[in-house]
Amino acid sequence: MSFRDHKFVDLTAMSFAIISVVTANLLIFLSLYNNLYAGTFILAVLVFFNIVVLVFPTSRFPSFMRSDVIKASAISCLSLWMVFLALELAFPLTAPKEYSEIVNLSHRFIRQPNENRPASDLVFVNPTNSASSTGKSGNSVNGGMAWHSPGQTFIYYGFEPNLKKTYENHVLWNSRGYFDREYAQKKVSESYRIVVIGDSYVESVQVPLDRTFHRLLEIRLNSGINELYPKGFEVLALGSSGSGQKRNFVTLSQEAALLEPDMVVMTLCSNDICDDDPILKKELDLFAGSTGPFVRNLVLHGYYALAFASKRFEEIKRNRISVSPELLQWTKNPPVKISNGWTTTLNSILESKNFCESRGISFLLVYVGSEIELRHALDPLGTIEALKSMGPGHEALEWDFQQALKTLRSFSENNRINFLCLQDSLNRAQEKYGLVVFGDHYSFFGHEVVASLMECVVRKLLTNSAPPEMVEIEQSCMESVLGDHSQFSLKATE
């Protein structure tokens, strides 16, 4: 065998030895990390494993591997795990104040739903119509185990602004993991099926199921005889908090399309440009003071020292962000990153529209509105002053609260997309009736307003043979809906 052949065999043996030790360490770590919430114990197991490798007789190692390289790799891995273990063990002793801060943070993530909460004024228990219901309850902050988990219950605690009462809403996820009734995948013939896709505004865990706008929409569409669709209407909701238009397209193509929809209602939220852009999303979460998923995972698994270091790093990055990226879309000259965010979002909307069009599915884009736009509509000077007082970076900005809406209307018109903006109707409803439309998301009354307006728009879209003039339809429905107060209960709940 030549020298070159010897060198190749030796390099191969060394590579096998290194890869084997490192892979074994990673597999043990990932296996334990995904099944245990005991970070120190996991590190101890890894330390023990590498010590075993070091004391293991050299003669027992496979002949095609370099035993000395195996030992050296084990020493390297052992050193790494021992450093992490030492940091975790020393953290509560050397930095008790910081350790207490992280432990308190962990309690926020893993507490039970009813821990340290006063009794609610109202309790809503939604019908258990899910065939897969287990009757179990969970908490969304507890590792996400009950969040959108089919057949399980999540308890939402809220405050109703119109009644000024606290309440709890027992949200039962259906067999598909959404807050909606059970329904068959195949629709009833001669019925008209509408699938609503969106983020937390469609998810609607803030209200009982029978008070969500999508359930109210179905009830109202079926309240009268319809000659076109004698079997009536079905409205199905696929809502998941944090969804942007990129994720909405995935939901459309992989889930909604299988439900045989006649119409897809794609909702758009003001923070979608951030949800669709990873950089803007990070900035939005940091500006809001949210603890990132990486830190949350470290805390949940008991890696408090690493979580503390990561959290401090997040805070350093947070201090570099002077204005929320969501707010920047309502400025007269938004920065390039906002324009790029809009480009991504609008391209995803167009992809959804084309997907529906190619399959003969009607497509309706609905802007859900925002509380900041409502505040500006009702009190423009006060809102601008409040924004300018938010600190450095806000004072010099020129605000234009029609900027985002102008972008959406122009885009929809250029791409022949039926577009409905709910903002003006929500503004008018609150001003006319004196009832709050936004609480945490829509209030109970807000859901009623949205359902009534969407019912009117859907009916007009189905009966108009000519291409719809959406601005005229929107204006006509707003006048009709807000002029007929009998459509609203004019109270938050019974």
Rosetta blueprint (number, residue, H / E / L):
1 M L
2 S L
3 F H
4 R H
5 D H
6 H H
7 K H
8 F H
9 V H
10 D H
11 L H
12 T H
13 A H
14 M H
15 S H
16 F H
17 A H
18 I H
19 I H
20 S H
21 V H
22 V H
23 T H
24 A H
25 N H
26 L H
27 L H
28 I H
29 F H
30 L H
31 S H
32 L H
33 Y H
34 N L
35 N L
36 L L
37 Y L
38 A L
39 G H
40 T H
41 F H
42 I H
43 L H
44 A H
45 V H
46 L H
47 V H
48 F H
49 F H
50 N H
51 I H
52 V H
53 V H
54 L H
55 V H
56 F L
57 P L
58 T H
59 S H
60 R H
61 F L
62 P L
63 S L
64 F L
65 M L
66 R L
67 S H
68 D H
69 V H
70 I H
71 K H
72 A H
73 S H
74 A H
75 I H
76 S H
77 C H
78 L H
79 S H
80 L H
81 W H
82 M H
83 V H
84 F H
85 L H
86 A H
87 L H
88 E H
89 L H
90 A H
91 F H
92 P H
93 L H
94 T H
95 A L
96 P H
97 K H
98 E H
99 Y H
100 S H
101 E H
102 I H
103 V H
104 N H
105 L H
106 S H
107 H H
108 R H
109 F H
110 I H
111 R L
112 Q L
113 P L
114 N L
115 E L
116 N L
117 R L
118 P L
119 A L
120 S L
121 D L
122 L E
123 V E
124 F E
125 V E
126 N L
127 P L
128 T L
129 N L
130 S L
131 A L
132 S L
133 S L
134 T L
135 G L
136 K L
137 S E
138 G E
139 N L
140 S L
141 V L
142 N L
143 G L
144 G L
145 M L
146 A L
147 W L
148 H L
149 S L
150 P L
151 G L
152 Q L
153 T E
154 F E
155 I E
156 Y E
157 Y E
158 G E
159 F E
160 E E
161 P L
162 N L
163 L L
164 K L
165 K E
166 T E
167 Y E
168 E E
169 N E
170 H E
171 V E
172 L E
173 W L
174 N L
175 S L
176 R L
177 G L
178 Y L
179 F L
180 D L
181 R L
182 E L
183 Y L
184 A L
185 Q L
186 K L
187 K L
188 V L
189 S L
190 E L
191 S L
192 Y E
193 R E
194 I E
195 V E
196 V E
197 I E
198 G E
199 D L
200 S H
201 Y H
202 V H
203 E H
204 S L
205 V L
206 Q L
207 V L
208 P L
209 L H
210 D H
211 R H
212 T L
213 F H
214 H H
215 R H
216 L H
217 L H
218 E H
219 I H
220 R H
221 L H
222 N L
223 S L
224 G L
225 I L
226 N L
227 E L
228 L L
229 Y L
230 P L
231 K L
232 G L
233 F E
234 E E
235 V E
236 L E
237 A E
238 L E
239 G E
240 S L
241 S L
242 G L
243 S L
244 G L
245 Q H
246 K H
247 R H
248 N H
249 F H
250 V H
251 T H
252 L H
253 S H
254 Q H
255 E L
256 A H
257 A H
258 L H
259 L H
260 E L
261 P L
262 D L
263 M E
264 V E
265 V E
266 M E
267 T E
268 L E
269 C L
270 S L
271 N L
272 D H
273 I H
274 C H
275 D H
276 D L
277 D L
278 P H
279 I H
280 L H
281 K H
282 K H
283 E H
284 L H
285 D H
286 L H
287 F H
288 A L
289 G L
290 S L
291 T L
292 G L
293 P H
294 F H
295 V H
296 R H
297 N H
298 L H
299 V H
300 L H
301 H L
302 G L
303 Y L
304 Y H
305 A H
306 L H
307 A H
308 F H
309 A H
310 S H
311 K H
312 R H
313 F H
314 E H
315 E H
316 I H
317 K H
318 R H
319 N L
320 R L
321 I L
322 S L
323 V L
324 S L
325 P H
326 E H
327 L H
328 L H
329 Q L
330 W L
331 T E
332 K L
333 N L
334 P L
335 P L
336 V H
337 K H
338 I H
339 S H
340 N H
341 G H
342 W H
343 T H
344 T H
345 T H
346 L H
347 N H
348 S H
349 I H
350 L H
351 E H
352 S H
353 K H
354 N H
355 F H
356 C H
357 E H
358 S H
359 R L
360 G L
361 I L
362 S E
363 F E
364 L E
365 L E
366 V E
367 Y E
368 V L
369 G L
370 S L
371 E H
372 I H
373 E H
374 L H
375 R H
376 H H
377 A H
378 L H
379 D L
380 P H
381 L H
382 G H
383 T H
384 I H
385 E H
386 A H
387 L H
388 K H
389 S L
390 M L
391 G L
392 P L
393 G L
394 H L
395 E L
396 A L
397 L L
398 E L
399 W E
400 D L
401 F L
402 Q L
403 Q H
404 A H
405 L H
406 K H
407 T H
408 L H
409 R H
410 S H
411 F H
412 S H
413 E H
414 N H
415 N L
416 R L
417 I L
418 N E
419 F E
420 L E
421 C E
422 L L
423 Q H
424 D H
425 S H
426 L H
427 N H
428 R H
429 A H
430 Q H
431 E H
432 K H
433 Y H
434 G L
435 L L
436 V L
437 V L
438 F E
439 G L
440 D L
441 H L
442 Y E
443 S L
444 F H
445 F H
446 G H
447 H H
448 E H
449 V H
450 V H
451 A H
452 S H
453 L H
454 M H
455 E H
456 C H
457 V H
458 V H
459 R H
460 K H
461 L H
462 L H
463 T H
464 N L
465 S L
466 A L
467 P L
468 P L
469 E L
470 M H
471 V H
472 E H
473 I H
474 E H
475 Q H
476 S H
477 C H
478 M H
479 E H
480 S H
481 V H
482 L H
483 G L
484 D L
485 H H
486 S H
487 Q H
488 F L
489 S L
490 L L
491 K L
492 A L
493 T L
494 E L
